């Protein structure tokens, strides 16, 4: 491999108060299926063909049973913070307050105690896609009431854990649950109804706003509340109408950023949505736009669009957006990447660190004084390098992190207020519709024996956290 240009420590040094962490989510690692009620990913995983290899997350990393060992691994890494998510159906069996599970609540008490004793700040997200199946039976987030069920659950979490946990995120990547779950159908609950996707996008945001109110009512002084989104630059090749790119950017990026930061949906996107936006009722935007203490950005790659050849299907993670206006609509299945020259990670996603820096700068330009402190709540790459004599040399993963962290550092130098970074992921885990085949961990997990083996990137990340300086990659 080629090593990147040598840089001086000063050029690769992060601020000393920068927060370093790693991230996971409940459904992807917890296991202990018998300790909670069902969620939409349990059901979706049983649909033939929905998940690669028919994988499901009944055991996954068995984290809830191995939490002591896992917290020790985090401690060995020197993590300052750990972003996890709480499984809603583990707390509330039917999703509502009448169905509290003392067992599930107790499991998180134990996990948080272990983390805090190790000096690691837990940063929980309340909804990372594992919606209780009982709520799906009532329409999930297609049903406006779900925003209030979510707020009830959020208030309970603030009551239960708000004395020891300060920093919370309400939602993870609401675009994915809305559009991959309800338009392209590649995520649970597997629907192909773009109008429903718009309602789910809005009702999640409404739930976010109501959750802020509910949580602050419990703990008015202490909580630092945020939401995690997945914005990215959107590009089209020469065959794509630029107005389509505006619309995709509107749906992927501005639809989520504008209401949480500015308290209003973008007018052009509302116009694009036409009658589908009737789910937005008077007063909703005000609820969504309440004070936000921080914003989480998950970034993996820029999005590229081209017109697919007839009969071909593109890879997943492509938005499937059509609106009932006369304007041009997205082809049924855009392809990605549209630039075959771009390098890709093991999962096939393009490597575009310059787009990461560009989007962060855009945040300052677009939102100015309305911008809040930012945290990179996910960033990372899937590669499956072999284990040789107990060692996994995942150089390509380290190169991915190196390039994105250098891009991040340059953005911070330009004045983008990024305060922390969470590597995705701490562990290999259930990668949604990809099953266990795509490995994002800096720690390898053997899904037969559940053995954990830190990869070379874990040592590299440890050194970064210890010194605040991006370690030089040496040629191998
Ligand atoms: C993000 C998800 C996370 C993981 C990574 C690879 O979109 O938030 O759970 O699947 O992608």
Boltz pocket constraint, residues with backbone or C-beta under 6 A from the ligand:
constraints:
  - pocket:
      binder: B
      contacts: [[A, 25], [A, 28], [A, 172], [A, 173], [A, 176], [A, 230], [A, 298], [A, 378], [A, 424], [A, 430], [A, 431], [A, 432], [A, 440]]
      max_distance: 6.0
